Every structure is written in structure tokens, then in C-alpha cells.
Amino acid sequence: MAENALSCDLLVVGGGINGAAIARDASGRGLSVLLCERDDIAAHTSSASTKLIHGGLRYLEQFEFALVGKSLAERKLLLRAAPHIIWPLRFVLPHQPHLRPAWMIRLGLFLYDRLGGRRGRGLRGSRSINLRKHVAGRPLQDSFSRGFVYSDAWVQDARLSVLNAMDAAEHGATVLTRTACVAARREGAYWVADLRSEDGALRQVQARALVNATGPWVTRFLDTVAHLPHRHSLRLVKGSHIVVPRLFKHHYAYIFQQPDRRIVFAIPFEHDFTLIGTTDIEYSCDPAAVGIGDDEIAYLCKAASRYFKHPIQAKDVVWTYSGVRPLLDDDSDSAAEITRDYLLAFDHDGAPLLSVFGGKITTARKLAEEAVDAIALQLGAPQTAWTGEAALPGGDLPEGDFESFHEDFSLGRPWLPDALALRLCRNYGTRAARIVEGACTLDGLGAHFGAGLYAAEVDYLIAAEWARGADDVLWRRTKLGLRIDHAGRERLQDHIGQRTAAGTCDAGQS
């Protein structure tokens, strides 16, 4: 091993939600951790979800009661840990008797409520509604007279991954983005890995244990990087979403049953838009090059148009995104039926290796806890779990009350426009104060790139959240890509280039 190699207890490869959550948990237990990610944090699957923290109502039909129960328990914990980026959302299910009878839906919602445990944090129970009188019925076709309403939660998915990585760094982890693990081998009681940064520079790291949290690339990592056999396989499933101008003015979301027995969501998105998704299509190409197909756009438009009075057409779509879900292969006949549960595969033939197969955003914290329990046992480290009661960065709101926090933040800074104050509070929680610190006018926030994005926020994202390009800021740290123009984007990229060249990239010791 090279004399200048890095050394740590645990090397985590993959900066999606699972890798970031494992790095967070392990570093908080006193293990020295290095997390490397080939691209940006949450660059792929973990920023391409339907952005829900939920149990998965449809999984009840597949008798996945344990997964639903585990997910709903995590929903409660996550609402406490990050009330700025996760909040309750009420869903309306218009009833179509020929797809599922009312008794089946009532039974499913009864089980969902009970599996969710004691309600709180705005998670009210389910009930039947009259769509001809309820506000959520107004945008729907007149043929829908009855519906059901229940609770789940919304999440800013990419930010959840970033906050986990931030918390790992604040507990001492080293986080290296734009750094690929290109080779890994066992040498005695250690793993020795070669890491390549985007400028081509190589460095070695020696670790007592290795976590393969590479998502859609988990088997490829085993085959081509670690060169190890494995018993498990993945089914790669593409999920695509479309965004259209706002279809309704209320704050309810919809869950629409389809003739193929799939479900499609229509969700309020970034105040002025509606998010519609998702598809489930088997995928065999490069997960990094995934994109929506015309057939998927047509499917989602048709799926929503079955319910809304106003038909949705491809020309209405203002943005699309797609991701590849790495699902554990359970021999299901269709992509929609594949389990969303996860498997932690341990290889103890020498220095420990853990590979993560499957999983979903909602259960990432629990997955990480189980993974680190086993790793800590192998490494002889303390095994005390801690993340179930801990806030994520910015989530330490007084009493967990976002509305009161937002009101106090805004009143204390009357010069901030209302929309900007709300967005800063939603994105950063208590960390928003760090962005506006020292400013008493908008000019004090520095250059304005458009859409309420100022240099002070960008500089914070570079210094604290590993932002290195315009897409990192506009699509993963925020969704301002929906609003900013080309000129603003170019000015933003120039600003980031100047800041990173000046050596201000100190986030998480990267």
C-alpha cells in the first residue's frame, strides 16, 4: 500500500441515500468513515423518486405487511428528524368500482392507519369523502362522486441524501464527491481501494471494512471492481415523472388507479407545478444515461387525463426526470410487483464487505442502522444506535414546529421577500440563518442569478453541501432549474467556477 494512503475503519462507496445514511450512522458511533461518490451526492436514483416518505399503500395488495409497517414507523421518525424537508401530505383516491371495490380500499386504509401507529405530526386518519362537495373533487371529471383520503409525507429527496452526508461529515467522516472507486482488493485484514478523482488523480485508502452502496451498480461493483462472486441479483426498473403547470390550487395530492392495476400520483410541486408519476419499466442500459421515453410521457398524460377535467398533453410538460431503481430480484412477473424491501449481503471471507441490494428512501435510515449494527460488531466498535432520535442538519426546529420557525425567521428579516424566506426555511431549516447572516438587504446577499437565487446561498452550497456545478444547485439542492433562465444559469456556472478555483470547497473535508 502507498505510504500516503488514507486510512479509515469504514469505506463507503456510493453517495446515494443508502451510502450517505450508512456513513452518517457509522461516523456517529465513533468509527472513522470515508464516503466516496463518483458523481454528486444523490446524482442518480436518490434524486429521481416520487419524493414521498410513505408505507406504500399498494404494497398491502402484495401482502408486504412487514415492509409497510417498517416504512410507516420510519415515516414517523423522519418527520421528527427533518421537518423542514419532510412534511405531511393528504392523498385523495377517487374511487373506480370496476378497478377495486370500496370494501377493499376501506380495508386497506384501515390497515394502513393501524400499521402507522399513533397519529401525529399532521398525519390524520383516512376517511371517505364526497368528491362533489370536497375541494379535491373540483378538478376531477364529474363522473367521480366518491373518494377516500389518507395521510403520507412529502420529502425533498436529494436534500435528504445531502443532509445525511452533511451529518456524517459533521461527525468526522471524510466525504469525497467526484471520486470513483476503481479497484478494491483484500490485503490481509484490510481492504485497499484505489480512488480516482475527476481530474484523474489516484489515491489509495486502507479500510477495515467496505460497504458497496452503489445502487444500480452494486453487482457491477462486485464483478469489475472487487472481483468477487455473489449470489444475489438486481432487477433494474426505470421510473419516470413529468412536471406540468399547476393543475389545481389546493394542497391535496392524488393517487390514481389505472386499468393495468398500477397507480400514478399527481402531487403539488414547487408551488406552481404538478408532478405526475411514476412508470415501472424493466431497464437494461446504463443507469447513468437513463431518460424518459415518448411512450412514458404518453402513458402518464393518459393516466392523469382519465381523472382530471383538463386533459394533459405532451406539449404541457415543462420538465421530466427518470431514475433507475435497483430492486432485489425476487422472480416477480412484472416490474410493479418486485419487492421494494432490501437485503444486506455480508461477505466475511477476510476483511468484511457489505453490499446493499434494493431498498427505498423511506427505509434508508433503518437499513443503515441494521448495516452499522453488523459492521460495528465485526469491527469491535460500540453498537449503540442513535439516529432514531437525532435531527438532521437544519431539522432542529423548536418543538419541530415549522410554521412557527418560518414565522419567526421571516419577522426577524422583513427585508426578505416572502417567497424567498419560505424557500430558505424549507430547504435549510435552522441552517438558513447561516446563509443570510450579516445581511440586512437583498444587496447584502450578493449577486442575483435570477429566481431568487443569490450568491450567499450558492456560496453556502459550495462550502457546506459539495455543490460543484449548476445542476447540483438548480436540480438537486434546489429546484430552481424550473424557473431560472439560460443567462442566469451561465452566470451561476461562472460564479461556481470562480469559487471552486479559489479553493473554497471545504464541505465535509472533501
C-alpha positions as CSV (number, residue, x, y, z in Angstrom):
1,M,0.0,0.0,0.0
2,A,1.2,3.5,-0.8
3,E,2.8,5.4,2.1
4,N,0.5,8.4,1.6
5,A,-2.7,6.3,1.6
6,L,-5.7,7.3,3.6
7,S,-6.8,5.0,6.4
8,C,-10.2,4.5,8.0
9,D,-12.4,2.0,9.7
10,L,-15.1,2.0,7.0
11,L,-15.0,2.9,3.3
12,V,-18.5,3.5,1.9
13,V,-18.7,3.5,-1.9
14,G,-21.8,5.3,-3.2
15,G,-23.3,8.7,-2.2
16,G,-27.0,7.9,-2.7
17,I,-29.4,7.8,0.2
18,N,-28.2,4.4,1.5
19,G,-24.5,5.2,1.4
20,A,-25.0,8.6,3.0
21,A,-27.2,7.2,5.7
22,I,-24.7,4.4,6.5
23,A,-21.8,6.9,6.6
24,R,-23.9,9.1,9.0
25,D,-24.8,6.3,11.3
26,A,-21.2,4.8,11.4
27,S,-19.5,8.1,12.0
28,G,-21.9,8.9,14.8
29,R,-20.9,5.7,16.5
30,G,-17.2,6.7,16.6
31,L,-16.0,4.9,13.5
32,S,-13.7,6.7,11.1
33,V,-15.5,6.8,7.8
34,L,-14.6,7.7,4.2
35,L,-17.5,8.1,1.8
36,C,-16.7,8.3,-1.9
37,E,-19.2,9.1,-4.7
38,R,-18.3,9.0,-8.4
39,D,-20.6,11.9,-9.2
40,D,-22.6,14.3,-7.0
41,I,-24.4,13.3,-3.8
42,A,-27.8,11.8,-4.9
43,A,-26.9,12.3,-8.6
44,H,-28.9,9.4,-9.8
45,T,-31.7,7.2,-8.2
46,S,-31.9,9.1,-4.9
47,S,-32.9,12.4,-6.7
48,A,-35.3,10.7,-9.1
49,S,-38.0,9.3,-6.8
50,T,-41.7,10.3,-6.5
51,K,-40.5,12.3,-3.4
52,L,-42.6,10.5,-0.9
53,I,-42.0,9.2,2.6
54,H,-44.7,6.5,2.7
55,G,-45.5,3.0,3.6
56,G,-46.7,2.1,0.1
57,L,-50.4,1.6,0.2
58,R,-50.3,-0.7,-2.9
59,Y,-47.8,-3.0,-1.2
60,L,-50.6,-4.2,1.0
61,E,-52.1,-6.0,-2.0
62,Q,-48.8,-7.9,-2.3
63,F,-49.0,-8.8,1.4
64,E,-45.8,-7.0,2.2
65,F,-47.1,-6.1,5.7
66,A,-43.7,-6.1,7.3
67,L,-42.3,-3.7,4.7
68,V,-45.3,-1.4,5.1
69,G,-45.1,-1.4,8.9
70,K,-41.4,-0.7,8.8
71,S,-41.8,2.1,6.4
72,L,-44.6,3.7,8.3
73,A,-42.5,3.5,11.5
74,E,-39.7,5.3,9.7
75,R,-42.2,7.9,8.4
76,K,-42.8,9.0,11.9
77,L,-39.1,9.2,12.8
78,L,-38.2,11.1,9.6
79,L,-41.0,13.7,10.2
80,R,-39.3,14.5,13.5
81,A,-35.7,14.4,12.2
82,A,-36.2,16.8,9.2
83,P,-39.5,18.8,9.5
84,H,-38.1,21.4,7.1
85,I,-37.7,19.0,4.1
86,I,-40.3,16.4,5.1
87,W,-44.0,17.3,5.8
88,P,-47.4,15.6,5.9
89,L,-49.4,15.4,2.7
90,R,-53.0,14.3,2.3
91,F,-53.8,12.0,-0.6
92,V,-57.1,11.7,-2.4
93,L,-58.0,8.4,-4.0
94,P,-61.0,8.7,-6.4
95,H,-63.0,5.5,-6.4
96,Q,-63.5,3.4,-9.6
97,P,-65.5,0.4,-8.6
98,H,-64.5,-1.7,-11.6
99,L,-60.8,-1.5,-10.6
100,R,-61.0,-2.1,-6.8
101,P,-64.2,-2.5,-4.7
102,A,-64.8,0.1,-2.0
103,W,-64.6,-2.6,0.8
104,M,-61.1,-3.5,-0.4
105,I,-60.0,0.1,-0.3
106,R,-61.5,0.7,3.1
107,L,-59.8,-2.4,4.5
108,G,-56.5,-1.4,3.0
109,L,-56.8,2.1,4.5
110,F,-57.8,0.7,7.9
111,L,-54.7,-1.5,7.9
112,Y,-52.6,1.4,6.7
113,D,-53.8,3.6,9.6
114,R,-53.2,0.8,12.1
115,L,-49.7,-0.1,10.8
116,G,-48.8,3.6,11.0
117,G,-49.3,3.6,14.8
118,R,-50.3,6.5,16.8
119,R,-51.1,9.5,14.6
120,G,-49.3,12.8,15.0
121,R,-47.4,15.5,13.1
122,G,-50.4,16.2,10.9
123,L,-50.9,12.5,10.0
124,R,-54.7,12.4,10.3
125,G,-56.5,9.1,9.7
126,S,-58.2,8.0,6.5
127,R,-61.9,8.7,5.7
128,S,-64.4,8.6,2.9
129,I,-65.3,11.9,1.1
130,N,-67.9,13.2,-1.3
131,L,-66.0,14.5,-4.3
132,R,-68.9,16.6,-5.5
133,K,-68.6,18.7,-2.3
134,H,-64.9,18.3,-1.3
135,V,-62.4,20.8,-2.7
136,A,-60.3,18.0,-4.1
137,G,-63.2,17.0,-6.4
138,R,-63.4,20.2,-8.3
139,P,-60.5,19.5,-10.8
140,L,-61.8,15.9,-11.4
141,Q,-64.2,14.7,-14.0
142,D,-67.8,14.8,-13.0
143,S,-68.1,11.0,-13.1
144,F,-66.2,10.8,-9.8
145,S,-68.5,11.2,-6.9
146,R,-66.8,9.2,-4.1
147,G,-63.2,9.1,-2.9
148,F,-61.0,8.3,0.1
149,V,-58.4,10.5,1.8
150,Y,-55.4,9.4,3.8
151,S,-52.1,10.7,5.0
152,D,-48.5,10.2,4.0
153,A,-45.5,12.5,3.7
154,W,-43.5,14.5,1.1
155,V,-39.7,14.7,1.0
156,Q,-37.1,16.7,-0.9
157,D,-35.3,13.5,-1.8
158,A,-31.9,14.8,-3.0
159,R,-31.7,17.1,0.0
160,L,-32.3,14.1,2.3
161,S,-29.2,12.4,0.9
162,V,-27.2,15.6,1.2
163,L,-28.2,16.2,4.8
164,N,-27.2,12.6,5.7
165,A,-23.8,13.2,4.1
166,M,-23.5,16.6,6.0
167,D,-24.3,14.9,9.3
168,A,-21.7,12.2,8.5
169,A,-19.1,14.9,7.8
170,E,-20.0,16.8,11.0
171,H,-19.4,13.6,12.9
172,G,-15.9,13.4,11.4
173,A,-16.4,11.5,8.1
174,T,-14.4,12.4,5.1
175,V,-16.8,12.9,2.1
176,L,-15.2,12.8,-1.4
177,T,-17.5,13.6,-4.3
178,R,-16.5,13.3,-8.0
179,T,-14.3,10.4,-6.8
180,A,-14.8,6.9,-8.2
181,C,-13.6,3.7,-6.5
182,V,-11.9,2.0,-9.5
183,A,-10.4,-1.0,-7.7
184,A,-10.8,-2.8,-4.4
185,R,-8.9,-5.8,-3.0
186,R,-8.4,-7.6,0.3
187,E,-4.9,-7.4,1.7
188,G,-4.8,-9.3,5.0
189,A,-7.3,-7.8,7.4
190,Y,-7.9,-4.7,5.3
191,W,-9.5,-3.5,2.1
192,V,-7.2,-1.5,-0.1
193,A,-9.1,0.6,-2.6
194,D,-7.9,2.9,-5.5
195,L,-9.9,6.1,-5.7
196,R,-9.8,8.3,-8.8
197,S,-10.9,11.9,-8.7
198,E,-12.4,13.7,-11.7
199,D,-9.0,15.2,-12.7
200,G,-7.6,11.7,-13.0
201,A,-5.5,11.7,-9.8
202,L,-5.3,8.4,-7.9
203,R,-5.2,7.9,-4.2
204,Q,-5.3,4.8,-2.1
205,V,-7.4,4.1,1.0
206,Q,-7.0,1.3,3.5
207,A,-10.1,0.3,5.4
208,R,-11.1,-2.3,7.9
209,A,-14.4,-2.8,6.2
210,L,-16.1,-1.9,2.9
211,V,-19.7,-1.0,2.1
212,N,-20.9,-1.4,-1.5
213,A,-23.8,1.1,-1.6
214,T,-23.6,1.7,-5.3
215,G,-27.3,1.3,-6.0
216,P,-27.9,0.2,-9.7
217,W,-24.2,-0.6,-9.9
218,V,-24.0,-2.9,-6.9
219,T,-23.4,-6.1,-8.9
220,R,-21.2,-4.4,-11.4
221,F,-19.0,-3.2,-8.5
222,L,-18.7,-6.8,-7.3
223,D,-17.9,-8.1,-10.8
224,T,-15.5,-5.4,-12.0
225,V,-14.1,-3.5,-9.0
226,A,-13.9,-6.0,-6.2
227,H,-13.9,-9.1,-8.5
228,L,-15.9,-11.2,-6.1
229,P,-18.7,-13.7,-6.8
230,H,-22.2,-13.0,-5.5
231,R,-25.4,-15.0,-5.1
232,H,-27.9,-12.1,-5.4
233,S,-29.0,-10.1,-8.4
234,L,-30.9,-7.0,-9.2
235,R,-33.9,-6.1,-11.4
236,L,-33.3,-2.6,-12.7
237,V,-36.6,-0.7,-13.1
238,K,-36.9,2.7,-14.7
239,G,-39.3,5.1,-13.1
240,S,-40.1,8.4,-15.0
241,H,-42.0,11.5,-14.0
242,I,-43.4,14.6,-15.8
243,V,-43.9,18.1,-14.4
244,V,-46.7,20.3,-15.8
245,P,-48.1,23.7,-14.9
246,R,-50.3,23.5,-11.8
247,L,-53.5,21.6,-12.4
248,F,-55.2,22.5,-9.1
249,K,-54.9,25.2,-6.4
250,H,-55.5,23.2,-3.2
251,H,-52.8,21.3,-1.3
252,Y,-54.1,17.7,-1.7
253,A,-52.3,15.1,-3.8
254,Y,-54.0,12.4,-5.8
255,I,-53.4,8.7,-6.2
256,F,-55.0,7.4,-9.4
257,Q,-55.7,3.7,-10.1
258,Q,-55.0,2.6,-13.6
259,P,-56.6,-0.1,-15.8
260,D,-53.3,-2.1,-15.6
261,R,-53.6,-2.0,-11.8
262,R,-50.7,0.4,-11.4
263,I,-51.1,3.6,-9.6
264,V,-50.0,7.1,-10.6
265,F,-49.6,10.1,-8.3
266,A,-50.4,13.8,-9.1
267,I,-48.7,15.9,-6.5
268,P,-48.4,19.7,-5.8
269,F,-44.9,20.6,-6.8
270,E,-42.8,23.8,-6.2
271,H,-46.0,25.9,-5.7
272,D,-46.7,26.5,-9.4
273,F,-46.5,22.9,-10.8
274,T,-47.9,19.4,-10.6
275,L,-45.7,16.3,-10.5
276,I,-47.1,13.2,-12.2
277,G,-45.5,9.7,-11.9
278,T,-44.3,7.1,-12.0
279,T,-43.7,4.4,-14.6
280,D,-42.3,1.0,-14.0
281,I,-40.3,-0.3,-16.9
282,E,-37.6,-3.0,-17.0
283,Y,-34.3,-1.4,-17.8
284,S,-31.0,-2.9,-19.1
285,C,-28.9,0.0,-20.3
286,D,-26.5,2.3,-18.4
287,P,-28.3,3.7,-15.3
288,A,-26.3,6.9,-15.6
289,A,-27.8,7.6,-19.1
290,V,-31.5,7.0,-18.2
291,G,-34.2,9.2,-19.7
292,I,-37.9,9.3,-20.3
293,G,-39.3,7.8,-23.5
294,D,-42.2,9.3,-25.5
295,D,-44.2,6.2,-24.6
296,E,-43.8,7.0,-20.9
297,I,-44.9,10.6,-21.4
298,A,-47.9,9.4,-23.3
299,Y,-48.7,6.9,-20.5
300,L,-48.5,9.5,-17.7
301,C,-50.5,12.1,-19.7
302,K,-53.2,9.5,-20.4
303,A,-53.2,8.2,-16.8
304,A,-53.8,11.7,-15.4
305,S,-56.3,12.6,-18.1
306,R,-58.5,9.7,-17.1
307,Y,-59.3,11.7,-13.9
308,F,-58.8,15.4,-14.5
309,K,-61.3,17.6,-16.4
310,H,-58.5,19.3,-18.1
311,P,-56.7,16.8,-20.3
312,I,-52.9,16.7,-20.1
313,Q,-50.9,16.6,-23.3
314,A,-47.2,16.1,-24.0
315,K,-46.9,19.8,-25.0
316,D,-47.8,20.7,-21.4
317,V,-44.7,19.0,-19.9
318,V,-42.2,21.6,-18.7
319,W,-39.7,19.1,-17.2
320,T,-39.1,15.4,-16.9
321,Y,-36.8,13.2,-14.9
322,S,-36.1,9.5,-14.7
323,G,-34.2,7.2,-12.4
324,V,-33.3,3.5,-12.2
325,R,-34.5,1.7,-9.1
326,P,-32.2,-1.2,-8.1
327,L,-34.7,-3.7,-6.9
328,L,-33.8,-7.1,-5.3
329,D,-34.7,-9.8,-7.9
330,D,-37.5,-11.9,-6.3
331,D,-38.7,-13.5,-9.6
332,S,-41.8,-11.4,-9.8
333,D,-43.6,-11.5,-13.1
334,S,-43.8,-7.7,-13.6
335,A,-41.7,-4.7,-12.6
336,A,-44.6,-3.2,-10.5
337,E,-44.7,-6.4,-8.3
338,I,-41.0,-6.6,-7.4
339,T,-40.4,-6.1,-3.7
340,R,-39.2,-2.7,-2.5
341,D,-37.6,-4.3,0.5
342,Y,-33.8,-4.6,0.9
343,L,-31.2,-7.2,1.5
344,L,-27.8,-6.7,3.3
345,A,-25.4,-9.2,1.9
346,F,-22.3,-9.8,4.1
347,D,-19.1,-11.4,2.8
348,H,-16.9,-12.3,5.8
349,D,-14.2,-14.2,3.8
350,G,-11.5,-11.8,5.1
351,A,-12.0,-8.1,5.7
352,P,-15.8,-7.5,5.9
353,L,-17.7,-6.5,2.9
354,L,-21.4,-5.4,3.0
355,S,-23.4,-5.0,-0.3
356,V,-26.8,-3.3,-0.3
357,F,-29.4,-4.8,-2.6
358,G,-32.6,-2.9,-3.1
359,G,-34.2,-0.5,-0.6
360,K,-36.1,2.7,-0.8
361,I,-35.7,6.2,0.5
362,T,-38.3,5.8,3.3
363,T,-36.4,2.9,4.9
364,A,-32.8,4.1,4.3
365,R,-32.3,5.2,8.0
366,K,-33.4,1.7,9.2
367,L,-31.3,0.0,6.6
368,A,-28.3,2.0,7.7
369,E,-28.9,1.2,11.4
370,E,-29.0,-2.5,10.6
371,A,-25.9,-2.4,8.5
372,V,-23.9,-0.5,11.0
373,D,-25.1,-2.8,13.8
374,A,-23.4,-5.6,12.0
375,I,-20.4,-3.7,10.9
376,A,-19.7,-2.4,14.4
377,L,-19.9,-5.9,15.7
378,Q,-17.3,-7.0,13.2
379,L,-15.0,-4.1,14.0
380,G,-15.4,-4.4,17.7
381,A,-16.8,-0.9,18.0
382,P,-19.7,0.3,20.2
383,Q,-23.1,-0.7,18.7
384,T,-25.3,2.0,20.2
385,A,-27.9,3.0,17.6
386,W,-28.5,6.8,17.7
387,T,-30.1,8.1,14.5
388,G,-33.7,7.3,15.5
389,E,-33.8,10.3,17.9
390,A,-31.4,12.7,16.2
391,A,-32.3,15.6,13.9
392,L,-30.7,16.0,10.6
393,P,-28.9,19.3,9.8
394,G,-31.3,22.1,9.9
395,G,-34.1,19.9,11.4
396,D,-33.6,21.1,14.9
397,L,-36.7,23.4,14.8
398,P,-38.1,24.4,18.2
399,E,-40.8,21.8,19.1
400,G,-40.4,20.6,15.5
401,D,-42.9,23.4,14.5
402,F,-42.1,24.5,11.0
403,E,-44.8,27.2,10.8
404,S,-43.6,28.9,14.0
405,F,-40.0,28.7,12.9
406,H,-40.8,30.2,9.5
407,E,-42.8,33.0,11.0
408,D,-40.0,33.9,13.4
409,F,-37.4,33.7,10.6
410,S,-39.5,36.0,8.4
411,L,-40.4,38.5,11.0
412,G,-36.8,38.9,12.0
413,R,-35.8,39.7,8.4
414,P,-38.6,41.9,7.0
415,W,-36.4,42.8,4.0
416,L,-36.6,39.2,2.7
417,P,-39.3,38.6,0.1
418,D,-41.9,36.2,1.5
419,A,-41.3,33.5,-1.2
420,L,-37.5,33.6,-0.7
421,A,-37.9,33.4,3.1
422,L,-40.2,30.4,2.8
423,R,-37.9,28.6,0.3
424,L,-34.8,29.2,2.5
425,C,-36.7,27.8,5.5
426,R,-37.9,24.8,3.6
427,N,-34.6,24.0,2.1
428,Y,-32.3,24.7,5.0
429,G,-34.3,24.8,8.2
430,T,-32.2,26.4,11.0
431,R,-29.2,26.5,8.7
432,A,-31.0,29.2,6.7
433,A,-29.7,31.7,9.2
434,R,-26.1,30.9,8.1
435,I,-27.0,32.0,4.5
436,V,-28.4,35.4,5.4
437,E,-26.1,36.1,8.3
438,G,-24.7,39.6,8.2
439,A,-27.1,40.8,5.5
440,C,-29.8,43.4,6.1
441,T,-30.9,44.0,2.5
442,L,-31.1,41.8,-0.6
443,D,-27.9,43.5,-1.9
444,G,-26.2,42.0,1.1
445,L,-26.8,38.5,-0.3
446,G,-24.5,39.3,-3.3
447,A,-25.1,38.7,-7.0
448,H,-28.5,37.7,-8.1
449,F,-28.7,34.9,-10.7
450,G,-32.5,35.0,-11.1
451,A,-35.4,33.2,-9.5
452,G,-34.4,34.4,-6.0
453,L,-31.0,32.7,-6.1
454,Y,-28.3,34.9,-4.6
455,A,-24.5,34.4,-4.3
456,A,-24.8,33.9,-0.5
457,E,-26.9,30.8,-1.0
458,V,-24.6,29.4,-3.7
459,D,-21.5,30.1,-1.6
460,Y,-23.1,28.2,1.3
461,L,-23.9,25.2,-1.0
462,I,-20.3,25.2,-2.3
463,A,-18.8,25.4,1.2
464,A,-21.2,23.1,3.1
465,E,-23.0,20.9,0.6
466,W,-20.5,19.9,-2.1
467,A,-22.1,21.8,-4.9
468,R,-19.7,21.9,-7.9
469,G,-21.9,22.7,-10.8
470,A,-25.0,24.5,-11.9
471,D,-27.1,21.2,-11.9
472,D,-26.0,20.5,-8.3
473,V,-27.6,23.8,-7.3
474,L,-30.5,24.1,-9.6
475,W,-31.8,20.5,-9.6
476,R,-30.6,18.7,-6.5
477,R,-30.0,21.3,-3.8
478,T,-33.0,23.3,-5.1
479,K,-35.5,23.0,-7.9
480,L,-34.8,26.5,-9.3
481,G,-34.0,24.9,-12.6
482,L,-37.7,25.2,-13.2
483,R,-37.5,29.0,-13.1
484,I,-34.1,30.3,-13.9
485,D,-33.2,31.4,-17.5
486,H,-30.2,30.4,-19.6
487,A,-28.4,33.7,-18.9
488,G,-28.8,33.2,-15.1
489,R,-27.6,29.6,-15.4
490,E,-24.5,30.7,-17.2
491,R,-23.7,33.4,-14.6
492,L,-24.2,30.8,-11.9
493,Q,-21.8,28.4,-13.5
494,D,-19.2,31.1,-13.9
495,H,-19.6,32.0,-10.2
496,I,-19.2,28.4,-9.1
497,G,-16.1,28.0,-11.3
498,Q,-14.5,31.1,-9.7
499,R,-15.3,30.0,-6.2
500,T,-14.1,26.4,-6.6
501,A,-11.0,27.6,-8.4
502,A,-10.3,29.9,-5.4
503,G,-10.3,26.9,-3.1
504,T,-13.5,27.4,-1.2
505,C,-14.6,23.8,-1.5
506,D,-14.3,22.8,2.2
507,A,-17.5,20.8,2.6
508,G,-17.1,17.8,4.8
509,Q,-13.3,17.7,4.4
510,S,-13.6,17.0,0.7
